[in-house]
Structures are given as structure tokens and as C-alpha cells.
């Protein structure tokens, strides 16, 4: 079945990187749309996982990998990590004067450099690297896009907009996730594709980063343990305790090795801590917030369904926060910003901190709605007052992102923004 290609924010980033680099590698979770995005700009493609061509490709890379480079450019190598020699051949070709925009590579497994089975050269200065994630609500056409993150950083003083969905629609979107195929198929597959993803990771992909055989059942247990910690600062001890509820005999090193492999598959994407200059000497906690690359994986790992989430608002709130973080990362990347979180020993926190390359910053709280919006806005004001603005500058804006319908500027100056209104 052929699916409509939904334009991605990554399209423009890829185009810009091809203009300034000899090659671009797109990395991220499998099924997030890397290949289709690359195909939009490639003029020839080598599908390295094509079973009909696998033996031929293997023989070529073992004898003269440069032969694979011949073809119309940009030439795409899909899932290059299966043939690490391709990376070195591309890097060498770029060194030898190939024009900018000659090659695109996609990969779903993070590879280390230097061993016989991995690329020998990092490609720094030759190969530009970009991340792709699952589709944001703006890309899946479920955000009206009436509130621009970039415009807020440029000083927009007022906002207005109406989300096209109700809070009752939220569990469906969380369980479906931003997988392009699931978006195209609609409600009938909500959660099923994420469940298939979990099964593929547990039964096959978990061994791809290092070739070590692992127990599929333990993979599922660790995924469920991580899911119970989503949107929290759970440390390693807490995650291991969750694992030990199901398997008491699992060692600390074993849990760590499984989690490391899952990170290299881009299943987990924790949110790092932001460390501003403060007016007082309060200690800022460095523990990241735990997130999956897409909230649907957390939902699938813990066996959540849309119906169950409607009856469990605390869990829905955690998964909503993870959904917001995913979208903020996608939108932030489109405008050059990074996303973090903040939490200090005094209990002050921001669910997300958006930081621009020039140092401008904004604080975000995430609430389902109701009185939480007003409470969150007051918390943001108190936190902003504790940050040393003589050094950091004032925040570009403070915002509570919620699951309600209407965008507005509150009386205290904080923006209340439905996720269903947001865009880069």
C-alpha cells in the first residue's frame, strides 16, 4: 500500500546540509521516516538491506566499496550501518573532492568508530549529521500551527489559536505515536505499530549495536521498568528496582548493558538538565528526565491503551509531558534550539527549557489543563526570578503547554499554549 508523504520539518534541514556538506547522515529510530525523507532529495538509492541485493552488496564492499558510490547524486545509502565500509568509502570520496550534496546515509543504530566491524574514521568535517524523530503533531496535521515557537523568541507579545482536538483525543494520539505509517493508517492501528516496534526490538534488534545475544523477555521487562519512570528523574537504582520486581536475579551490569543497547537503537532519549547561573547557591540536579523517543513506546511497554489512560490521568499526564517534549525537540531543532529540563534542590522545576544558540532561553511547564495552568504559570514566574538575569538575560517567554483548546496570554504575562496550536 502506498502512503501519502507528509512533508517533514527535516526536509529543509536536509536540503540546507546538502548545500554545505559533501555527505549527510540522518540518524534516528527506525520507522520514523528517515528513508522517505531522504528519498525526496536523492537521485539514486542503494537499499543495503534489500535481500535480493545483499550478497552482491556484501561482495562489493569486501572487494571494492567505491563501486557502490557510482550513481546519480545525491546518492542515498539506506541503513549504512549494515555495511560500515560504505561510510569510509563516502568519507574518502568527499575528501577527494566530490561536490557538496553528493551522498545521503541513513542509520537506525548508533555505531562507535574504530573496530574492524565499524567505520575507522568519524567523518568529522566531511559528513554532516542530523537527527530525525517521529512526526510532531504539526507534521501530522494535528496542530493548527497558530502559535509559532520562533515568533515567541522574536518577542511576540500576544497569541491566539484553537486546538483542533479535545483532551479526550489525547490518549489516542499518545498510543498511536508519530510513526508515519501509523499516522497514515489512522485510528485503527493506534498502539499496534508501537507494539510491533517493541516486539522487534526485544526479539531481534537489541543485539544489533554490539552483536551480543540478549534475552527478549528481559528486554520487555526493562522497557516496562523504564516506561514507569517516563517524565521523571528516576535514577539508575530506581529503574533497577523496577526491573527486580519481575526479575530479582538481574545484575546491575546486565541492566546497564541492556539500557545502553536500547539507547544505541534510539529507543530512549532522555532530557538533559539545564544549569543556569542562579541568584542563590541552590544546587541544580544533574539527573536527566527519562523519555522514550516517542511516547507510544512507553505506552506500549506498560500495556496502556487509550481506554485505560482515560481512567488513569496521572499516567496520561506523564505521557502527555513526553509527547510535548518530543514536539518541542522537533520544533526546537527546526529553529536551531536545544531542549532541556530544570530541577533544583529547592524543588523549583521546569518541565522543559528551550535554549537558542545565542543564549536566549524560555521556561515551559506541561499541564493537562484546568487549575494546573494557573499554578504552573506562577511556578514559572518564581523560578525565572531565581535565575541571575544579569548574566543569563531575561527569559524570552514563559509558557504552560496544555491539552486544552485555546491559546492565550494570561494576566501575569505567561503564555498558555495548547500543544495542538504549536509549530516551530
PLY file of the C-alpha trace (Angstrom):
ply
format ascii 1.0
element vertex 424
property float x
property float y
property float z
element edge 423
property int vertex1
property int vertex2
end_header
0.00 0.00 0.00
1.38 3.40 -0.99
1.08 6.18 1.57
0.98 9.93 1.06
4.25 11.61 2.01
3.62 14.16 4.72
6.25 16.94 4.42
8.65 16.91 7.36
10.46 19.75 9.09
13.61 17.74 8.45
13.17 18.30 4.69
14.51 21.84 4.92
17.32 20.89 7.28
18.46 18.12 4.95
18.38 20.48 1.97
20.49 23.04 3.84
23.03 20.46 5.00
23.42 19.06 1.48
24.30 22.56 0.27
27.22 22.84 2.70
28.46 19.26 3.12
29.69 16.53 0.83
27.53 13.98 2.66
24.77 13.98 5.24
23.91 11.15 7.62
20.39 11.01 9.05
20.16 9.01 12.25
17.23 8.16 14.48
14.80 5.46 15.45
13.75 3.03 12.75
10.33 3.63 11.18
10.48 7.37 11.97
10.62 8.32 8.28
14.34 8.77 7.58
14.33 6.83 4.32
11.28 8.53 2.82
12.61 11.96 3.76
15.97 11.15 2.17
14.31 9.75 -0.98
12.59 13.10 -1.57
16.00 14.61 -2.34
18.05 11.61 -3.51
18.52 10.93 -7.23
19.62 7.32 -6.76
19.26 4.87 -3.88
21.02 1.76 -2.61
18.84 -0.21 -0.20
21.53 -2.06 1.71
19.01 -4.28 3.48
17.38 -5.45 0.23
17.60 -9.27 0.47
17.81 -9.60 -3.33
20.95 -7.44 -3.42
22.50 -8.31 -0.06
25.07 -10.85 -1.27
26.08 -8.65 -4.19
26.46 -5.61 -1.93
28.44 -7.65 0.58
30.85 -8.85 -2.11
31.25 -5.32 -3.43
32.06 -3.74 -0.06
34.53 -6.54 0.68
36.38 -6.05 -2.59
35.94 -2.50 -3.88
33.35 -0.47 -1.93
33.87 2.58 -4.13
31.89 0.77 -6.86
28.74 1.33 -4.80
29.26 5.07 -5.00
28.64 5.21 -8.76
25.22 6.66 -9.48
23.25 9.88 -9.76
23.83 12.24 -6.85
22.74 12.81 -4.18
23.12 9.04 -3.81
21.34 7.51 -0.83
22.66 4.57 1.18
19.83 3.30 3.35
20.79 1.65 6.67
24.51 2.11 6.08
25.44 0.55 9.44
24.97 -2.92 7.94
27.98 -2.17 5.70
30.35 0.12 7.68
32.82 0.15 4.78
30.35 2.37 2.93
30.93 5.11 5.50
34.68 5.04 4.92
34.22 4.98 1.15
31.90 8.00 1.32
34.28 9.88 3.60
37.23 9.18 1.27
35.22 10.24 -1.78
34.27 13.51 -0.10
37.95 14.05 0.79
38.85 13.56 -2.87
36.73 16.46 -3.95
33.21 15.21 -4.55
30.82 18.12 -4.77
28.64 19.18 -1.88
25.45 17.20 -1.57
26.89 14.04 -3.10
25.69 11.43 -0.60
22.98 10.76 1.98
23.21 7.97 4.53
20.50 6.81 6.93
21.05 4.73 10.05
18.94 3.30 12.88
21.79 2.02 15.04
24.43 4.19 16.70
27.90 2.91 15.80
31.21 3.54 17.55
34.27 4.17 15.43
37.49 2.21 15.32
36.92 -1.57 15.41
37.20 -3.89 12.41
33.41 -4.04 12.13
32.86 -0.31 12.43
33.97 2.72 10.41
37.58 3.68 11.05
37.02 7.41 10.63
34.39 9.60 12.28
33.75 11.78 9.24
34.04 14.98 11.30
34.34 17.92 8.93
33.24 15.83 5.96
29.92 14.21 6.86
27.18 16.36 8.38
24.96 14.63 10.93
21.30 15.29 11.66
18.68 13.66 13.86
15.18 12.67 12.86
12.41 11.83 15.28
8.86 10.67 14.85
6.31 13.11 13.46
5.27 16.09 15.55
1.59 17.00 15.69
2.27 19.89 13.31
3.75 17.47 10.77
0.87 15.02 11.17
-1.53 17.94 10.59
-2.99 17.69 14.09
-1.74 21.09 15.22
-3.24 24.25 13.81
0.20 25.88 13.90
-1.26 29.20 15.04
1.40 29.72 17.71
4.99 29.88 16.48
7.85 28.98 18.83
10.20 31.07 16.73
7.87 34.08 16.89
7.78 33.85 20.68
11.57 34.01 20.75
11.37 37.07 18.47
9.22 38.88 21.02
5.60 38.15 20.07
3.51 39.82 22.76
0.20 38.07 22.25
-1.10 34.80 20.88
-4.40 33.32 19.81
-5.43 29.97 18.45
-7.70 27.00 18.88
-6.55 23.39 19.08
-8.36 21.11 16.60
-8.69 18.32 19.16
-10.17 17.79 22.61
-8.41 16.32 25.63
-10.45 13.14 25.06
-8.49 12.66 21.82
-5.14 12.77 23.62
-4.87 9.08 24.67
-5.43 8.01 21.08
-2.61 10.24 19.81
-0.27 9.14 22.60
-0.80 5.42 21.92
-0.60 5.84 18.15
2.55 7.95 18.28
4.16 9.90 15.48
5.15 6.94 13.30
4.43 7.97 9.70
2.77 4.65 8.85
0.52 4.82 11.90
-0.44 8.42 11.09
-1.31 7.39 7.55
-3.40 4.39 8.64
-5.31 6.31 11.31
-7.16 5.23 14.43
-7.45 1.56 13.53
-3.76 0.99 14.27
-3.44 3.07 17.44
-0.85 1.35 19.58
-0.42 -1.66 17.30
2.59 -0.30 15.44
4.27 0.72 18.71
3.61 -2.78 19.99
5.19 -4.23 16.85
8.17 -1.95 17.40
8.62 -3.21 20.96
8.44 -6.81 19.72
11.04 -6.19 17.00
13.42 -4.54 19.45
13.05 -7.31 22.03
13.27 -10.26 19.67
15.82 -9.06 17.11
17.18 -5.51 17.15
18.50 -5.49 20.73
21.63 -7.34 19.56
22.40 -5.07 16.61
24.62 -2.46 18.33
27.23 -4.95 19.56
26.24 -8.44 18.38
25.61 -9.69 21.93
22.66 -12.07 22.27
20.14 -10.86 24.82
17.02 -12.24 26.49
13.88 -10.90 24.75
11.80 -11.26 27.91
14.31 -9.22 29.92
14.24 -6.55 27.21
10.47 -6.26 27.67
10.87 -6.09 31.46
13.45 -3.30 31.19
11.30 -1.37 28.71
8.33 -1.61 31.10
10.51 -0.54 34.02
11.73 2.49 32.07
8.18 3.32 30.98
7.06 3.54 34.60
9.69 6.25 35.07
8.80 8.31 31.99
8.91 12.09 32.54
10.61 11.64 35.94
14.19 11.97 37.16
14.38 8.35 38.22
17.98 7.30 38.78
19.57 4.00 37.87
18.75 2.49 41.26
15.05 3.21 40.81
14.99 1.73 37.32
16.80 -1.40 38.53
14.33 -1.71 41.41
11.50 -1.69 38.89
13.28 -4.44 36.96
13.82 -6.52 40.10
10.08 -6.62 40.77
9.87 -9.02 37.82
13.40 -10.50 37.81
15.32 -10.50 41.09
18.37 -12.25 39.65
19.36 -9.50 37.18
22.64 -7.74 37.99
23.32 -4.03 37.82
25.78 -4.51 34.95
23.24 -6.52 32.96
20.56 -3.86 33.29
23.09 -1.17 32.31
24.20 -3.10 29.22
20.61 -3.58 28.04
19.80 0.10 28.56
22.98 1.07 26.68
21.96 -1.08 23.73
18.46 0.44 23.75
19.97 3.93 23.66
22.06 2.96 20.64
18.83 1.89 18.93
17.38 5.36 19.67
14.60 3.83 21.77
15.39 6.07 24.75
16.05 9.80 24.52
16.49 11.30 27.96
16.19 15.04 28.55
19.36 16.57 29.96
19.49 19.05 32.82
19.95 22.81 32.28
22.37 24.59 34.58
21.83 28.38 34.58
23.51 30.92 36.79
21.29 31.42 39.87
20.86 34.30 42.28
21.31 31.91 45.20
23.54 28.88 45.74
20.84 26.27 45.31
22.18 23.02 43.89
20.83 22.07 40.46
20.22 18.36 40.00
22.00 16.80 37.02
19.83 13.70 36.63
18.10 13.67 33.24
14.40 13.16 32.80
13.54 9.78 31.34
11.85 9.70 27.95
11.36 7.34 25.04
11.92 8.68 21.55
8.13 8.52 21.14
5.54 8.33 23.94
3.74 5.49 22.17
6.66 3.18 23.03
6.27 3.95 26.72
2.54 3.33 26.47
3.06 0.04 24.64
5.78 -1.08 27.04
3.47 -0.66 30.04
0.42 -2.10 28.27
-1.51 1.17 28.21
-4.45 1.68 25.86
-6.50 4.81 25.12
-9.32 3.46 27.28
-7.01 2.72 30.22
-5.34 6.13 30.01
-8.68 7.94 30.18
-9.18 6.24 33.55
-5.61 6.94 34.72
-5.00 10.67 34.44
-1.64 10.69 36.32
-0.15 8.28 33.79
-1.78 10.18 30.93
-0.19 13.35 32.31
3.28 11.78 32.27
2.83 10.55 28.72
1.46 13.94 27.66
4.61 15.57 29.01
6.66 13.12 26.96
4.58 13.99 23.88
5.22 17.70 24.48
8.95 17.10 24.89
9.05 15.17 21.61
7.32 18.00 19.75
9.47 20.68 21.38
12.58 18.79 20.30
11.32 18.64 16.71
10.31 22.31 16.67
13.43 23.38 18.52
15.67 21.59 16.04
13.92 23.40 13.19
14.89 26.78 14.68
18.30 25.74 15.98
17.31 25.39 19.65
18.03 22.65 22.16
15.64 21.39 24.84
16.48 20.53 28.45
14.76 20.40 31.84
15.44 22.15 35.14
15.14 20.92 38.72
16.93 22.17 41.81
17.29 21.09 45.41
14.70 23.66 46.49
12.06 21.88 44.41
11.81 24.51 41.69
11.48 22.99 38.24
10.60 23.49 34.61
9.49 20.53 32.54
11.30 21.99 29.53
13.86 24.71 28.96
14.34 25.82 25.35
17.73 27.36 24.63
18.64 29.17 21.42
22.20 29.16 20.00
22.68 32.81 21.01
21.78 32.06 24.64
18.13 33.16 24.66
16.04 30.89 26.82
12.45 30.09 27.73
10.84 28.07 30.52
7.96 25.65 29.94
5.64 23.77 32.25
3.38 20.99 30.98
-0.15 20.57 32.35
-3.17 18.65 31.14
-5.32 21.70 31.83
-7.68 23.14 34.43
-6.24 24.85 37.50
-2.85 23.38 36.67
-2.35 26.08 34.05
-2.57 28.96 36.56
-0.48 27.05 39.12
2.15 26.26 36.52
2.35 29.89 35.41
3.04 31.06 38.96
5.72 28.42 39.40
7.45 29.59 36.23
7.47 33.20 37.41
9.02 32.19 40.74
11.67 30.12 39.01
12.56 32.85 36.50
13.05 35.27 39.41
15.69 32.96 40.92
17.76 32.88 37.74
20.52 35.50 37.59
19.22 37.57 34.70
22.14 39.98 34.86
24.20 37.11 33.45
21.59 35.00 31.65
19.39 37.80 30.36
15.62 37.73 30.89
13.62 34.79 29.55
12.28 35.28 26.05
8.98 33.90 27.34
7.36 31.66 29.92
4.74 29.18 28.75
2.43 26.50 30.07
1.75 23.96 27.33
-1.53 22.16 27.90
-4.03 19.76 26.33
-6.91 22.24 26.23
-8.42 24.14 23.32
-7.49 27.82 23.50
-4.23 29.78 23.33
-3.99 32.98 25.37
-1.67 35.25 27.27
-2.55 35.11 30.95
-2.86 38.22 33.11
0.57 37.52 34.64
2.21 37.52 31.19
2.71 33.77 30.91
1.50 32.15 27.69
-0.98 29.27 27.90
-0.46 27.28 24.71
-2.37 24.18 23.60
0.00 21.62 22.12
-2.49 21.45 19.26
-1.66 25.06 18.29
2.13 24.90 18.30
4.65 24.94 15.45
8.34 25.94 15.03
0 1
1 2
2 3
3 4
4 5
5 6
6 7
7 8
8 9
9 10
10 11
11 12
12 13
13 14
14 15
15 16
16 17
17 18
18 19
19 20
20 21
21 22
22 23
23 24
24 25
25 26
26 27
27 28
28 29
29 30
30 31
31 32
32 33
33 34
34 35
35 36
36 37
37 38
38 39
39 40
40 41
41 42
42 43
43 44
44 45
45 46
46 47
47 48
48 49
49 50
50 51
51 52
52 53
53 54
54 55
55 56
56 57
57 58
58 59
59 60
60 61
61 62
62 63
63 64
64 65
65 66
66 67
67 68
68 69
69 70
70 71
71 72
72 73
73 74
74 75
75 76
76 77
77 78
78 79
79 80
80 81
81 82
82 83
83 84
84 85
85 86
86 87
87 88
88 89
89 90
90 91
91 92
92 93
93 94
94 95
95 96
96 97
97 98
98 99
99 100
100 101
101 102
102 103
103 104
104 105
105 106
106 107
107 108
108 109
109 110
110 111
111 112
112 113
113 114
114 115
115 116
116 117
117 118
118 119
119 120
120 121
121 122
122 123
123 124
124 125
125 126
126 127
127 128
128 129
129 130
130 131
131 132
132 133
133 134
134 135
135 136
136 137
137 138
138 139
139 140
140 141
141 142
142 143
143 144
144 145
145 146
146 147
147 148
148 149
149 150
150 151
151 152
152 153
153 154
154 155
155 156
156 157
157 158
158 159
159 160
160 161
161 162
162 163
163 164
164 165
165 166
166 167
167 168
168 169
169 170
170 171
171 172
172 173
173 174
174 175
175 176
176 177
177 178
178 179
179 180
180 181
181 182
182 183
183 184
184 185
185 186
186 187
187 188
188 189
189 190
190 191
191 192
192 193
193 194
194 195
195 196
196 197
197 198
198 199
199 200
200 201
201 202
202 203
203 204
204 205
205 206
206 207
207 208
208 209
209 210
210 211
211 212
212 213
213 214
214 215
215 216
216 217
217 218
218 219
219 220
220 221
221 222
222 223
223 224
224 225
225 226
226 227
227 228
228 229
229 230
230 231
231 232
232 233
233 234
234 235
235 236
236 237
237 238
238 239
239 240
240 241
241 242
242 243
243 244
244 245
245 246
246 247
247 248
248 249
249 250
250 251
251 252
252 253
253 254
254 255
255 256
256 257
257 258
258 259
259 260
260 261
261 262
262 263
263 264
264 265
265 266
266 267
267 268
268 269
269 270
270 271
271 272
272 273
273 274
274 275
275 276
276 277
277 278
278 279
279 280
280 281
281 282
282 283
283 284
284 285
285 286
286 287
287 288
288 289
289 290
290 291
291 292
292 293
293 294
294 295
295 296
296 297
297 298
298 299
299 300
300 301
301 302
302 303
303 304
304 305
305 306
306 307
307 308
308 309
309 310
310 311
311 312
312 313
313 314
314 315
315 316
316 317
317 318
318 319
319 320
320 321
321 322
322 323
323 324
324 325
325 326
326 327
327 328
328 329
329 330
330 331
331 332
332 333
333 334
334 335
335 336
336 337
337 338
338 339
339 340
340 341
341 342
342 343
343 344
344 345
345 346
346 347
347 348
348 349
349 350
350 351
351 352
352 353
353 354
354 355
355 356
356 357
357 358
358 359
359 360
360 361
361 362
362 363
363 364
364 365
365 366
366 367
367 368
368 369
369 370
370 371
371 372
372 373
373 374
374 375
375 376
376 377
377 378
378 379
379 380
380 381
381 382
382 383
383 384
384 385
385 386
386 387
387 388
388 389
389 390
390 391
391 392
392 393
393 394
394 395
395 396
396 397
397 398
398 399
399 400
400 401
401 402
402 403
403 404
404 405
405 406
406 407
407 408
408 409
409 410
410 411
411 412
412 413
413 414
414 415
415 416
416 417
417 418
418 419
419 420
420 421
421 422
422 423
